[in-house]
Structure formats: structure tokens, C-alpha cells
Amino acid sequence: MALGAKRSNVLRMILFEGLAVIMTGVLIGLFLSVVGTRLMDSLLYGVSTTDPLTFISVAALLTIVSLLACYVPARRATRVDPMVALRYE
């Protein structure tokens, strides 16, 4: 913001960078969970090991919570006066 960026641009940049990390983690987690279901097949009752509703709902919940975890500090960062932040450095 000290170089002329708008608050909305800074917020969007932080959220998109966070979303890239989130999606990488969700995709790796989905892959590992599909692989891990073969080991846990005998422990699951009433749910198939590759239940798409379970995988989609857990991935969506984790994505929403992670985006919220990125949004709160990003929103706080956009409210900081750039001159105060530059003086602090």
C-alpha cells in the first residue's frame, strides 16, 4: 500500500496466495486419504471407503475454514497505515 496499491488489491493478493497453499494441501490430503482408505477399510462401518460426499464435504469445510484463517489477518493488514509500518521497519 505504501507503493500505491489499493486495500482491495492487497486483500485479494493475500487471499489468492493463501488459496494456492490451501488447494495444494487439500489436493495432497485427498490423494493421501484415498490411498489410506485401503488400510482403514475394515474400520469403516456404514460408509464406503471412497464416499464422494464425505471427501467433498471435508475438503470444502477445510477450505472455508482456511480461507477464513487467511482473511482475518489480511483484513487487519489492510487497515494498517503504511507510514506506521514503514517506520516500524
TORVO-910208 format. One record per residue (C-alpha): residue in one letter; z negated, y negated, x negated. Coordinates in nm, 3 decimals. Layout:
REM TORVO-910208
PT residu      up   north    east
PT      A       Z       Y       X
...
This chain:
REM TORVO-910208
PT residu      up   north    east
PT      M   0.000   0.000   0.000
PT      A  -0.055  -0.226  -0.298
PT      L   0.315  -0.194  -0.375
PT      G   0.427  -0.279  -0.021
PT      A   0.410   0.048   0.170
PT      K   0.308   0.028   0.533
PT      R  -0.004   0.204   0.656
PT      S   0.204   0.436   0.873
PT      N   0.419   0.536   0.574
PT      V   0.111   0.620   0.368
PT      L  -0.037   0.822   0.653
PT      R   0.290   1.009   0.710
PT      M   0.328   1.082   0.337
PT      I  -0.022   1.228   0.311
PT      L   0.022   1.439   0.624
PT      F   0.360   1.576   0.512
PT      E   0.221   1.669   0.170
PT      G  -0.072   1.837   0.339
PT      L   0.162   2.016   0.580
PT      A   0.362   2.159   0.289
PT      V   0.045   2.309   0.140
PT      I  -0.072   2.430   0.482
PT      M   0.257   2.603   0.564
PT      T   0.267   2.769   0.223
PT      G  -0.082   2.905   0.280
PT      V  -0.006   3.017   0.635
PT      L   0.312   3.199   0.529
PT      I   0.137   3.373   0.239
PT      G  -0.152   3.460   0.469
PT      L   0.079   3.602   0.735
PT      F   0.256   3.815   0.478
PT      L  -0.070   3.947   0.333
PT      S  -0.214   4.012   0.677
PT      V   0.090   4.217   0.781
PT      V   0.055   4.418   0.460
PT      G  -0.322   4.451   0.511
PT      T  -0.292   4.583   0.865
PT      R  -0.178   4.916   0.729
PT      L  -0.519   4.953   0.563
PT      M  -0.709   4.846   0.876
PT      D  -0.507   5.043   1.130
PT      S  -0.792   5.283   1.208
PT      L  -1.042   4.996   1.259
PT      L  -0.850   4.806   1.528
PT      Y  -0.905   4.909   1.890
PT      G  -0.713   4.766   2.184
PT      V  -0.480   4.559   1.965
PT      S  -0.174   4.680   1.783
PT      T  -0.166   4.616   1.411
PT      T   0.128   4.379   1.442
PT      D   0.034   4.198   1.764
PT      P   0.253   3.885   1.758
PT      L   0.028   3.688   1.993
PT      T  -0.268   3.731   1.757
PT      F  -0.070   3.632   1.450
PT      I   0.085   3.327   1.618
PT      S  -0.240   3.205   1.772
PT      V  -0.439   3.237   1.449
PT      A  -0.165   3.068   1.246
PT      A  -0.140   2.784   1.500
PT      L  -0.517   2.736   1.509
PT      L  -0.542   2.726   1.131
PT      T  -0.251   2.482   1.110
PT      I  -0.406   2.246   1.367
PT      V  -0.748   2.251   1.201
PT      S  -0.594   2.199   0.857
PT      L  -0.383   1.905   0.978
PT      L  -0.695   1.750   1.128
PT      A  -0.871   1.800   0.795
PT      C  -0.584   1.610   0.628
PT      Y  -0.567   1.341   0.895
PT      V  -0.929   1.223   0.875
PT      P  -0.926   1.127   0.502
PT      A  -0.568   0.999   0.528
PT      R  -0.668   0.768   0.813
PT      R  -0.965   0.646   0.610
PT      A  -0.740   0.585   0.309
PT      T  -0.508   0.363   0.514
PT      R  -0.800   0.140   0.611
PT      V  -0.899   0.059   0.252
PT      D  -0.797  -0.285   0.129
PT      P  -0.550  -0.231  -0.161
PT      M  -0.706  -0.507  -0.372
PT      V  -1.050  -0.346  -0.347
PT      A  -0.905  -0.010  -0.450
PT      L  -0.721  -0.166  -0.746
PT      R  -1.034  -0.347  -0.864
PT      Y  -1.230  -0.022  -0.844
PT      E  -0.990   0.147  -1.086
